[in-house]
């Protein structure tokens, strides 16, 4: 039962898995499904239970499973008796449950997505701005990337070959090379 608190002793959450990663711009079912999942502040009875449920959003094949496992291990936090919204951070030994570290408000349904306000402002930025996309991204497909590039007013744009949405997981060397190249030109 997603969203329950406090967790009963030795309970195993049922229902949808909590997934971690932004879905802004995902289309159709992925966006609706992930928005519902993120609205439920799911907690897990143990750190291992939370890590086991970690998934990339959007889902995608990944050859660097060791990297996804590393991200999962560092994406959970202990939760105390006040629940997942409690600002206190108990030690792992004092935890009554475990939850994801990311800010749930990022996935809140609003009338206007924060990026829809930010993107036009990026084109007017006085500092260097660039965009980096994965060639096979479902979140930023070629047409959306083209529109974003128009909003950015001819700023540098890099497409990482053979990469999906999670560039650092898919093609870490190509991603770092692109970043270093951009930074060297600024």
N, C-alpha and C positions, 0 to 999 in steps of 0.2 A: 504494500500500500504506500505509494509515494506520498511524501509530504507529512508523514506522521512524526510526532515527537511527544514524549521521549521514546527512544527505542526500547522495546521490552528486552530483558536479558537474553542473550544468545539468539536474538531474532535475525532472520535473514530477510532483507527487503524483497518484496515481490513486485512485479510490474515492470515498467520500463527501466532500462539501464540509464544511468547518468552519463552523459557523454561530454567530453571536453574539447572544445575548439569552436571558434566563431563560425556562424553560418550566414552571415550577412550576404544577401544577394542570392542565396540558394533558391532554386525554383521548386514550385509545386510541393509535393509530398515531403521532401526533405526539410523544407523550411517549416511547414506546419508541424511535422512530427518533432523536430528538434526544439521548436519554440515551446511546445507542450512539455517536453522533457525538462527543459531548463527552468520552467516556471515552478516545478516541484523541486524543492530543496532537499533532495534525497540524501539521507545519511546512511552509513553502513556500520555494522557492529564492530568491524575490525579494519585495520589498514589493508590487510591482504584482500578482504572482500571488495574494498573500494578499487584497489589496483586491478583486480581481476576484471572489473566491469569497464575499465577505461577503453574508449574507442575514439578514433579520429572522426571528426565531423567536418566535411562529409566523409563518409566511409570511402576508403580507397585501398587498393592493394599497396603493399609496402614491402620492399626487400630489406629495409633496415630495421627489422623488428627489435633489435637491441636498443635502438634509439627511442622507439615508441615506449619500450619498457622503462627506459630511463626517465622519459617525460612523465609517465604514469607514476613512478615512485616519488617524483618531486611535485606532483600536482594535488596531493591530498594533505589535509591538515586535521589535527585532533579537534574534537568538539567536546565542550563541557556540558554540564547539566542545564545550561541556559538555552541550548539549542543552537542551530547553525547560524542564527543571526546575532548571537551573543558576541560582543566585541572582545571578551577575554579569551585568551588562548592558553588552554591548559597544556601541560607537558604531555607527551605521548603516554606516559604511565598513568596520568590522571584522566585521560580521554574516556568519555562514555560512548563515543561514536566517532566516525570519521566522515569528512565531507570534502568536496572539491575546493581548491583555493581561489578559483577565479571569481570575478565579481558578477553575481547573478543579474544585476541591473542591466548589464550589457545585452541580455536576452529578453528584457521586458518588452512586452508589446506596447508600442506607443503610436500615436498618430503620425509621427514623423521620425524616421530612423535617424540616429545621430549622424551617420555618414552622409545623409542627404543634405545636411546643413554644412558639413565640413568640406565635402568635395569641391563645391564651387569656390570656396575660400582658398583652397590649395592653389588654384590657377592664378590667384593674385598674390601669392606668398612672395615675400622679398628674400627668403632664404632658398637654398637649393631644394628641389623636390624632384623625385623620380618615381617611377612605378616599375615593379618587378612582378611578373606573372608566370604561372606554370602553363606550358603549352596545352596541357589537357585538363585544365582546371574546370570543374563544374560550377564553381562559385564565380569565377571571372572568365567566362568564355570569350572567344575572340571578339565578338560584337560588343560586349560590355567593356572589354579592354580598350577597344577603339574609341568608344564614347568617353571613357575615363581619360584617355590620352587627349581627346579634344578639350575636355574640361581643364586639363592641366596646361593647355596652351603650348604644346610643342616641347614640353620638358622631356628629359630622357626616359625611354621606356625599354625594358629588357624582357624578352620572353625566354624562360628557361626551358630548353628542349627536354622532352621525355619526363616532364614534371607535372604533377597535378596541383592541388591547392596547397598542400603542405610542403613547400619548397625545401625547407631545411631537412625534412625527413626523406623526401624523394631524391633530391640531387644536392646534397650538402656542399660538395666541392664547387659545382657550377654556381650555386647561390652565393657562396662566399667570394668566388672570383668576380661575379657581377657586382657585389657590394664594394669590393676593393677597387675595382675599375672605376665605378661611379665616384667613390670617395677621392680617388687620385685625381679626377678631373675637376673636383670642386676646390 
